[in-house]
Amino acid sequence: MLNIALVAGSSRSNSQSGKVARFLQQRLIQQGHSSAELCQVIDLGQNPLPLWPADDSGPWAQYSQQLQAADALVVIAPEWNGMACPAIKNFFIYAGKVELAHKPGLLVGVSSGVGGAYPISELRASSYKNCRLCYLPEHLIVRGVENVLNSPKPAGDDDQRLHARIDYELDILHKYAQALRPVRASIDMSNPAFANGM
């Protein structure tokens, strides 16, 4: 069983990104890739991080422990005005190599309409630099999010295609997580000269 952390990157407390994260969590458990104890959602809307830099009053210490224990990460990033929203960008200012280095990450874009690609592009371009998260070459985009993933069984053709794609992507994430475990263990990340990415 793998330890998988899912980050719902919206700052809204009852977000569609949170819904997507909990759906993916259940699929990971149902597929046997993880368990209820090992597959946890970090919902930035329900328990937000203060704007960085911050004091120790926020939930980062708890999140950091969860992320350090994780074998893989799923990043659910809603598209706001064609951009990744502030909560998920703030998360990556907190997250460093101690939490995420050389772990596979699956990007999931979320849109209420037909968008969702811009957060994928934005996070691929900048969010991995210092934390060294290894994004999969695959990603998901959940379009028309209010109309899909509302029940375990698909509600229509679009939902059915999305369910199948989700299972495919989560299986790939599982395989990468298994493959990168020995890679992570063999890399010396203690060299202070290379604390940050280039």
C-alpha positions as CSV (number, residue, x, y, z in Angstrom):
1,M,0.0,0.0,0.0
2,L,1.2,3.5,-0.9
3,N,0.9,6.6,1.2
4,I,-0.7,9.2,-1.1
5,A,-1.4,12.8,-0.3
6,L,-4.0,14.7,-2.3
7,V,-4.0,18.6,-2.1
8,A,-7.3,20.3,-2.9
9,G,-5.9,23.7,-4.0
10,S,-8.9,25.9,-3.7
11,S,-9.3,28.5,-0.9
12,R,-13.0,28.0,-0.9
13,S,-14.2,25.9,2.0
14,N,-16.8,23.9,0.1
15,S,-15.0,23.7,-3.3
16,Q,-15.4,21.6,-6.3
17,S,-11.6,20.9,-6.1
18,G,-12.3,19.4,-2.6
19,K,-15.0,17.2,-4.2
20,V,-12.6,16.1,-6.9
21,A,-9.9,15.3,-4.3
22,R,-12.3,13.2,-2.2
23,F,-13.5,11.3,-5.4
24,L,-9.8,10.5,-6.3
25,Q,-9.1,9.5,-2.8
26,Q,-11.9,6.9,-2.9
27,R,-10.8,5.6,-6.3
28,L,-7.2,5.1,-5.0
29,I,-8.6,3.1,-2.1
30,Q,-11.1,1.1,-4.2
31,Q,-8.3,0.3,-6.7
32,G,-6.2,-1.1,-3.9
33,H,-3.4,1.5,-4.4
34,S,-3.8,2.9,-0.9
35,S,-5.9,2.6,2.3
36,A,-8.1,5.0,4.2
37,E,-5.3,5.5,6.7
38,L,-2.6,6.2,4.1
39,C,-4.6,8.3,1.6
40,Q,-5.3,11.7,3.0
41,V,-6.7,14.9,1.6
42,I,-5.1,18.3,2.4
43,D,-8.0,20.7,1.8
44,L,-6.6,24.3,1.6
45,G,-10.1,25.7,1.7
46,Q,-11.1,23.9,4.9
47,N,-7.8,24.4,6.7
48,P,-5.9,27.2,4.9
49,L,-2.3,28.1,5.1
50,P,-1.5,31.6,6.0
51,L,0.0,33.7,3.3
52,W,3.7,32.9,3.4
53,P,5.9,33.9,5.2
54,A,3.9,33.2,8.3
55,D,4.3,32.3,12.0
56,D,3.7,28.8,13.3
57,S,0.0,29.3,13.9
58,G,-1.1,27.6,10.7
59,P,-1.5,23.9,9.8
60,W,1.9,23.7,7.9
61,A,3.6,21.5,10.6
62,Q,0.8,18.9,10.2
63,Y,0.8,19.1,6.4
64,S,4.6,18.8,6.3
65,Q,4.4,15.5,8.3
66,Q,1.8,14.2,5.9
67,L,3.8,15.1,2.9
68,Q,7.1,13.7,4.2
69,A,5.3,10.4,4.8
70,A,3.7,10.4,1.3
71,D,5.0,8.3,-1.6
72,A,3.2,10.4,-4.2
73,L,1.2,13.6,-4.5
74,V,-2.0,14.5,-6.4
75,V,-2.3,18.3,-6.9
76,I,-5.9,19.5,-7.7
77,A,-5.6,23.0,-9.1
78,P,-8.7,25.0,-9.9
79,E,-8.5,27.5,-12.7
80,W,-9.3,31.1,-11.6
81,N,-9.3,33.7,-14.3
82,G,-7.0,31.5,-16.4
83,M,-4.5,31.0,-13.6
84,A,-3.6,28.6,-10.8
85,C,-5.4,30.0,-7.7
86,P,-3.4,31.7,-4.9
87,A,-3.9,28.9,-2.4
88,I,-2.1,26.3,-4.4
89,K,0.7,28.7,-5.4
90,N,1.1,29.6,-1.7
91,F,1.3,25.9,-0.8
92,F,4.3,25.5,-3.1
93,I,6.1,28.3,-1.4
94,Y,5.8,26.3,1.8
95,A,6.7,22.9,0.3
96,G,10.3,22.1,0.0
97,K,12.5,19.1,-0.9
98,V,12.1,17.7,2.6
99,E,8.4,17.1,1.8
100,L,8.3,16.4,-1.9
101,A,11.7,15.8,-3.5
102,H,11.8,13.0,-6.1
103,K,8.2,12.0,-5.5
104,P,5.8,11.6,-8.4
105,G,3.0,14.2,-8.7
106,L,-0.2,14.0,-10.7
107,L,-1.6,17.4,-11.8
108,V,-5.4,17.7,-12.0
109,G,-6.8,20.9,-13.5
110,V,-10.4,21.9,-12.5
111,S,-12.7,24.2,-14.4
112,S,-16.4,25.0,-14.2
113,G,-16.3,25.5,-18.0
114,V,-14.2,24.1,-20.8
115,G,-10.8,25.4,-19.4
116,G,-8.6,23.9,-16.8
117,A,-5.3,23.6,-18.9
118,Y,-3.7,26.9,-17.7
119,P,-3.1,25.8,-14.0
120,I,-1.4,22.6,-15.4
121,S,0.9,24.7,-17.6
122,E,1.6,27.2,-14.8
123,L,2.4,24.6,-12.1
124,R,4.6,22.6,-14.5
125,A,6.6,25.7,-15.2
126,S,7.3,26.9,-11.7
127,S,6.1,24.9,-8.8
128,Y,8.6,22.0,-8.8
129,K,11.8,24.1,-8.8
130,N,12.8,24.0,-5.1
131,C,10.6,21.1,-3.9
132,R,11.9,18.8,-6.8
133,L,8.5,17.2,-7.2
134,C,8.5,15.0,-10.3
135,Y,5.3,15.7,-12.3
136,L,4.1,12.8,-14.4
137,P,4.0,13.3,-18.1
138,E,0.3,12.6,-17.8
139,H,-2.3,14.9,-16.2
140,L,-6.1,15.2,-15.8
141,I,-8.4,18.0,-16.5
142,V,-11.9,18.0,-15.0
143,R,-14.1,20.3,-17.1
144,G,-17.7,21.2,-16.3
145,V,-16.8,20.1,-12.8
146,E,-20.3,20.7,-11.3
147,N,-21.7,18.0,-13.6
148,V,-19.2,15.2,-13.1
149,L,-17.8,13.1,-10.3
150,N,-20.9,13.6,-8.2
151,S,-21.5,9.9,-7.5
152,P,-19.4,6.7,-7.6
153,K,-21.2,5.7,-10.8
154,P,-20.9,7.8,-14.0
155,A,-24.0,9.9,-14.8
156,G,-23.4,10.2,-18.5
157,D,-20.9,9.8,-21.4
158,D,-18.6,12.6,-20.3
159,D,-18.6,11.3,-16.7
160,Q,-17.9,7.8,-17.9
161,R,-14.9,8.8,-20.0
162,L,-13.6,10.9,-17.1
163,H,-14.0,7.9,-14.7
164,A,-12.0,5.7,-17.1
165,R,-9.3,8.3,-17.5
166,I,-9.0,8.7,-13.8
167,D,-8.5,5.0,-13.2
168,Y,-5.8,5.0,-15.9
169,E,-4.0,8.0,-14.5
170,L,-4.1,6.7,-10.9
171,D,-2.7,3.4,-12.0
172,I,0.2,5.2,-13.7
173,L,0.8,7.3,-10.5
174,H,0.9,4.1,-8.5
175,K,3.6,2.6,-10.8
176,Y,5.7,5.8,-10.7
177,A,5.4,5.9,-6.9
178,Q,6.7,2.3,-6.6
179,A,9.5,2.9,-9.1
180,L,10.7,6.2,-7.4
181,R,11.0,4.8,-3.9
182,P,14.5,3.3,-4.4
183,V,15.5,6.4,-6.4
184,R,14.6,8.7,-3.5
185,A,16.4,6.5,-1.0
186,S,19.6,6.6,-3.1
187,I,19.8,10.4,-3.4
188,D,21.8,12.4,-0.9
189,M,19.7,15.5,-0.3
190,S,21.7,16.9,2.6
191,N,24.2,18.9,0.5
192,P,23.6,22.6,1.6
193,A,25.3,23.8,-1.7
194,F,22.3,22.6,-3.6
195,A,19.4,23.5,-1.3
196,N,17.4,25.1,-4.1
197,G,16.8,24.2,-7.7
198,M,18.4,26.2,-10.5
